[in-house]
Amino acid sequence: MAVALYARVSTVKQAEKDLSIPDQVRQMQEWCERNGHVVAKVYVDPGVSATDDRRPEFQQMIADATMKPAPYEAIVVHSLSRFFRDHVEFALYERRLKKVGARVISITQQTSDDASGEMARSLFSLFDEYQSKENGKHTLRAMQENARKGYFNGSRPPFGYKTEELDLPAAKGKKKKLVIDESEAPFVRRMFDLYLNGLNGHEMGCKEIASYFNESAQRLRGAKWTRTRVHQLLCDTAY
């Protein structure tokens, strides 16, 4: 049987460090060899969530699977959570694939094709959705507490700031806090001044401020200012 392999990790950081994806693909390839299946194509979505279908490779895979004739008869995943972490969406996509004779097979959660197998997949999917929501809840709570204590949660600091690493352990690396970047701060102060007081008695909106900075070659870390970027900066509570 010709099959497609689908691998996914949830965060960009995981993808950059090659966490999970190579191992997922290796295990699926070995499973296919043992069971006499031919791998027609491998799809990988690095750093995307399975709580929705906004995944480029996932969408391409579904489009390919529903072609006539289809290039493969099944989609193989390591676990069903790699395919979807939303119970309703999982069922809708599985039904869509079934209409063209394609199946979703998990190498770690194998089920039959009868009613009991369908119920088992439904239970697996429900549990995956529940686990995803619980993980999200705990992560948000931890990030809020981290921010409440004055530590920085993000990866790239807002324009006008830089991060300073503290000698305090974090889940990954060390905790960081935002400090003013004196090389960028004057631009931020000038931007707020132009918005509040204008230039030579002339009021300035976001579009005019963006033009002012671009014409004076004062860039946003190498990129041109736009009305949207100026508006985002002026509305950012970090300032």
N, C-alpha and C positions, 0 to 999 in steps of 0.2 A: 504494500500500500504506500502511495506517495503521500508525504506529510510535510507540513510547514512547522518550524520551531518558532516559538515566541518567548522572548526573555525581556524582563523589565526590572528596573530598580526605581525607588521612589524619589531619590534626591540626586541633584547634580553632583554633590560631594561624593556620594557613593559611586556614581558613574565615573567620575574623574579618577577615583582610586581603584577602579575595576572590581569593586566589591560585588560579589554575587553573580554578575552576568556571565563571566567566563565559566564559572562552576555550573550555573544553570544549563548553559549550552552544552558543556561536556557531558553532564549527566543525561540530558535528553538525547544526545547523539549516541551514547552508549546504550541507552534503553532501546532506541530505534534499531541499532545493530542486533541486539539480542532478540528482538521481536520481528526481524526481517522487514523493517520499513525503510523506505528510501526517502532521504531528506531532500525535498525539492527546493526549499528556500528557508533562510533564517531571517527573522525580523527581530530587531532590538530597539527598544525605547529606553534610552538612558535618562534617568532623572525626571520621570513623570509619574504622577499618581494614577492609580487605577480606580479612583472614585468617579471618574467621568471618562468620556471617550475622546477628549481632546489630545490624542496621541497620533502623531504622523504615521509611524510605522504600523500601528494598530489599524488605522483607517485604510492604509494601503493593503494590509493583509486581508481585511474584510472584503475590499473591492476585488482583490485577486481571487479570493475563495468563491466569490459569487459570479465569476466569469463563466462563460460557456464556450468551450469546455473548461472546467476548473483544473488548475495545475496540480491540485492535491485534494485528497479526500478527508483529511483531518488536520486540526491544529493541535500541536503538542505543547503543553506548558509544564513547568516544574510543579507548580501547585495552582489551583483554581484562582487564588488571589492574584496571581500574575496576570490573569486574563481580565478579571474585574473584581472590585471590592464593593460593588453595589448590587444588591440582590435582584432588583427589578431590571436594571440594565443588563445584568448577566443573562437573565432569562430571555430578554428580548433579542439579544445578539445570538444566543444559542439557538433560538427558534428560527431566526433568520438564516443561520447556517444550515440548520436541518432541512430547510425547504429546498436547498440545492444539494443535499446529500452529504454535507460536511459535518464532522463531529469535533467536539473539544475534548481532548484527552489529557488528564493530569497523570504524570508518572508516579506521583506520591499519593494521589487520592483517586485511585482507579475505581470506577463504578460500572455497573451493567447498563445496558440500553433499555431495560424494561422500566416499569413504574417505580420499583424500589430504588433503582439506580437514579432515576430522575428526582426522587424524594431526597436521596442522599446528597446529590449535587446541590439541591436547593438548601439543605441544611448547612452544607459547607459554605455556600455563598452567604447565607444569613450570618453565620459566625464570622466570616471574613469582614463583612460590613460592620458588624458590632465591634470587632477588634480594631478596625480602622478608626471608628469614631471615638473609642476609648483612648487609643493612642494619641489622637489629635487633641482630646480634652486634657490629657495629662501633660502633653507637650506645651499647650497654650498656657496652662497654669504655671508651669516651670518658667516659661519665658516672661510671663507677667511678673512673677516674683523676682526674677533676675533684673528686669527693668526697674522694678520698684526700689531695688537696692542700688540703682545707679549704674548698672553694668550694661554693656552694649550687646544686643542680640544679633544684629545683622552681620553681613560679611563685608560690604563696602560702605564706608561712612558717608553721610551726606556731604555735599560740596561745602567747603568751609571748615570741615572737621577732619580729624584723623583719629585713629585708634591708638591707644596706649595699653600695652600688655601689662597686666598686674601679676604680682607674685602670689596668685590665688588659683588653685586648681579648679578646672571646669570639667564637664563631661568629656570634652575633647580639647586638649591643650590647656590654655590658661584663660582666665576671665579678662575682658577688655573693657575700657571705658572710653567715651568720646572726649577729646580735648580739641581746642580751637587750633586750626591749621593757619598760622599767620601768613602763609603764602597765598591762601585763598580767601581768608576772612575779609580783606579789604573790598573784594568784589561783592561779597554778600552784603556788607554794610552799605556800599554804594548803591546796590540794587534796592534795598529797602528805603534809602534816602530818596532815590529817584521816584519811587512809587508814592511815597508820602508827600514829598515836597516838589516834585517835578524838576524841570531844568529851565532856568532863565524865565521863571514865571509860567512855563507851559506844563500842564499836567501830562503825565506819561502813563500809558497803559502797558500791559505785558508785551504786546507786539512791538511797541516803540522802544521799550527797554531792551528787548532782545536785539533789535537793530542797532541800538546805541553800543552795546557790548561787542557785537560782531564787527561793526565798523571801526572800533578802537582796538580790534584784535585781542579782546579779552575773552578767551574761550572757556568752555565747560570741560576741563580736562581733555583738551584736544578737539572737542566737538563744538559745532556751532550752537548758539543759543536759539531757542524757538519760543514762540509765545507760550506753548504748553509747558516747556521746561521752566520758564520764568514763573508761571502761575503755580506750578508744583512747589517750587522753592519758597515762594512767598506764603504759601498755605501750609508748609511743613511745620508741624509743632516742634520739630527739633530746634528751630530757631527761636 
